[in-house]
């Protein structure tokens, strides 16, 4: 059993909390501004907008040391929906890993919409969570939480693959915002 702390109580935070408990794991959730509440999970999910991550790191860097930190953000320029706000040769996850050198950072859930996590399916396919990271044990721990809830987990490679995952998330968000795909659908992985 894993204990998961989720910082963020929006649609994605709630969907991931549901997934965690559905698989028999334990979860604690709180807002990013609830700094009085300590992070106790071995896995910490940053279910907040990309712009909020720096503040969380500033407030909780010590609490995140040694933990599996899951970055679900998509660093989209929401003013224009025209680009990502991270350098072309980097990613939001790489920035988090640099700011938290003792944490085991993984990128996951950013290519999923909340509705597919709750439903467990994306169209006719099982919902697949793509996981990128440099720590095999961290990825396996998160994959275990995902698969215990009945979803599929696919190892997407090293943390440097987070850039491609963020680009895919950006494309999916742009298509949904333009009403070309549904917010309850999105891309599916067919194995």
C-alpha positions as CSV (number, residue, x, y, z in Angstrom):
1,X,0.0,0.0,0.0
2,X,1.1,3.5,-0.8
3,X,0.3,6.7,0.9
4,X,-0.2,9.6,-1.5
5,X,-0.3,13.3,-0.7
6,X,-2.1,15.4,-3.3
7,X,-1.5,19.2,-3.3
8,X,-4.5,20.6,-5.3
9,X,-8.2,19.9,-4.9
10,X,-9.4,20.8,-8.4
11,X,-10.7,18.3,-11.0
12,X,-7.4,16.6,-11.5
13,X,-6.6,16.4,-7.8
14,X,-10.0,14.9,-7.1
15,X,-9.7,12.4,-10.0
16,X,-6.3,11.3,-8.8
17,X,-7.5,11.0,-5.2
18,X,-10.4,8.8,-6.4
19,X,-7.9,6.6,-8.4
20,X,-5.6,6.3,-5.4
21,X,-8.4,5.1,-3.0
22,X,-10.0,2.9,-5.7
23,X,-6.8,1.0,-5.8
24,X,-6.8,0.5,-2.0
25,X,-4.1,3.1,-1.2
26,X,-4.4,6.0,1.2
27,X,-4.6,9.6,0.3
28,X,-4.5,13.1,1.8
29,X,-5.5,16.1,-0.2
30,X,-5.1,19.8,0.5
31,X,-4.8,23.1,-1.2
32,X,-1.5,24.7,-2.1
33,X,-2.2,27.5,0.4
34,X,-2.7,25.1,3.3
35,X,1.0,25.3,4.4
36,X,0.2,24.3,8.0
37,X,-0.6,20.7,6.9
38,X,2.5,18.6,6.5
39,X,3.1,16.4,3.5
40,X,3.2,12.8,4.8
41,X,2.8,10.7,1.6
42,X,5.7,8.8,0.1
43,X,4.2,10.0,-3.3
44,X,3.4,13.7,-3.6
45,X,1.3,14.8,-6.6
46,X,1.5,18.4,-7.6
47,X,-2.1,18.7,-9.0
48,X,-1.9,22.5,-9.4
49,X,-1.4,24.8,-12.4
50,X,2.2,25.2,-13.5
51,X,2.4,28.7,-12.3
52,X,1.7,27.5,-8.7
53,X,4.6,25.0,-8.5
54,X,7.4,27.5,-7.7
55,X,5.5,28.7,-4.6
56,X,4.9,25.1,-3.4
57,X,8.6,24.3,-3.8
58,X,9.5,27.5,-1.9
59,X,7.2,26.6,1.0
60,X,7.7,22.8,1.1
61,X,11.1,21.9,-0.4
62,X,12.2,20.3,2.9
63,X,9.0,18.2,3.1
64,X,9.4,17.0,-0.5
65,X,13.0,15.8,-0.1
66,X,13.4,12.1,-0.8
67,X,9.8,11.7,-1.9
68,X,8.4,10.7,-5.3
69,X,7.1,14.0,-6.6
70,X,4.7,13.7,-9.5
71,X,4.4,16.6,-11.8
72,X,1.1,16.6,-13.7
73,X,1.4,20.2,-15.0
74,X,1.2,21.3,-18.6
75,X,3.2,24.6,-18.8
76,X,0.9,26.1,-21.4
77,X,0.8,29.8,-22.2
78,X,-2.9,30.1,-21.3
79,X,-3.0,33.7,-22.5
80,X,-2.4,32.7,-26.1
81,X,-2.7,28.8,-26.2
82,X,0.2,29.2,-28.6
83,X,3.2,27.7,-26.9
84,X,4.7,26.1,-23.8
85,X,6.2,28.5,-21.2
86,X,9.4,26.4,-20.7
87,X,12.5,26.5,-22.8
88,X,12.3,24.4,-26.0
89,X,15.1,22.0,-24.7
90,X,13.5,21.5,-21.2
91,X,10.3,20.8,-19.4
92,X,8.3,21.8,-16.3
93,X,9.3,18.4,-14.8
94,X,13.0,19.1,-15.4
95,X,12.6,22.5,-13.7
96,X,11.1,20.8,-10.7
97,X,13.8,18.1,-10.6
98,X,16.4,20.9,-10.7
99,X,14.7,22.8,-7.8
100,X,14.3,19.5,-5.7
101,X,17.5,17.6,-6.3
102,X,16.9,15.0,-3.6
103,X,13.3,14.3,-4.7
104,X,12.5,11.6,-7.2
105,X,10.6,13.5,-9.8
106,X,8.3,11.8,-12.4
107,X,6.0,13.2,-15.0
108,X,2.6,11.6,-15.2
109,X,-1.2,12.3,-15.6
110,X,-0.6,15.4,-17.8
111,X,-1.8,13.6,-20.9
112,X,-5.0,12.5,-19.2
113,X,-8.2,14.5,-18.6
114,X,-9.9,14.1,-15.2
115,X,-12.9,12.4,-16.8
116,X,-10.8,9.6,-18.3
117,X,-9.2,8.9,-14.9
118,X,-12.6,8.7,-13.2
119,X,-14.2,6.6,-15.9
120,X,-11.1,4.3,-16.3
121,X,-11.6,4.4,-20.1
122,X,-10.8,6.8,-22.9
123,X,-13.4,6.0,-25.6
124,X,-13.3,2.2,-25.8
125,X,-9.7,1.9,-24.5
126,X,-8.6,1.6,-20.9
127,X,-7.2,4.8,-19.6
128,X,-3.4,4.8,-19.9
129,X,-1.1,6.9,-17.7
130,X,2.2,7.7,-19.3
131,X,5.0,8.0,-16.7
132,X,8.5,9.4,-17.4
133,X,11.3,9.6,-14.9
134,X,14.9,8.8,-14.1
135,X,14.2,6.6,-11.0
136,X,12.9,3.2,-11.9
137,X,11.6,2.5,-8.4
138,X,9.7,5.8,-8.3
139,X,8.1,5.0,-11.6
140,X,7.2,1.5,-10.5
141,X,5.7,2.8,-7.2
142,X,3.4,5.2,-9.1
143,X,2.6,2.5,-11.8
144,X,1.5,0.2,-9.0
145,X,-1.0,2.9,-7.7
146,X,-2.3,3.4,-11.2
147,X,-2.7,-0.3,-12.1
148,X,-4.3,-1.1,-8.7
149,X,-7.1,1.2,-9.7
150,X,-7.6,-0.8,-12.9
151,X,-5.9,1.7,-15.3
152,X,-2.9,1.0,-17.5
153,X,0.5,2.5,-16.8
154,X,3.2,2.8,-19.5
155,X,6.8,3.7,-18.8
156,X,7.5,6.6,-21.3
157,X,11.2,6.6,-20.6
158,X,13.6,9.0,-18.9
159,X,12.6,12.3,-17.4
160,X,13.8,14.0,-20.6
161,X,10.7,12.5,-22.2
162,X,8.6,14.9,-20.1
163,X,9.1,17.5,-22.9
164,X,7.3,15.3,-25.3
165,X,4.6,14.5,-22.8
166,X,4.1,18.2,-22.1
167,X,3.8,18.8,-25.9
168,X,1.2,16.1,-26.2
169,X,-0.7,17.5,-23.2
170,X,-0.5,21.0,-24.8
171,X,-1.9,19.7,-28.1
172,X,-4.7,17.8,-26.3
173,X,-5.7,20.9,-24.2
174,X,-5.6,23.1,-27.3
175,X,-7.9,20.7,-29.2
176,X,-10.3,20.5,-26.3
177,X,-10.3,24.3,-25.8
178,X,-11.2,24.7,-29.5
179,X,-13.9,22.1,-29.1
180,X,-12.3,19.6,-31.5
181,X,-12.1,16.9,-28.9
182,X,-14.1,16.4,-25.7
183,X,-12.8,17.2,-22.2
184,X,-13.9,13.7,-21.3
185,X,-11.9,12.1,-24.1
186,X,-8.5,12.9,-25.5
187,X,-5.7,10.7,-26.8
188,X,-5.8,7.0,-26.0
189,X,-2.8,4.5,-26.1
190,X,-3.7,1.4,-28.0
191,X,-1.5,-1.6,-27.1
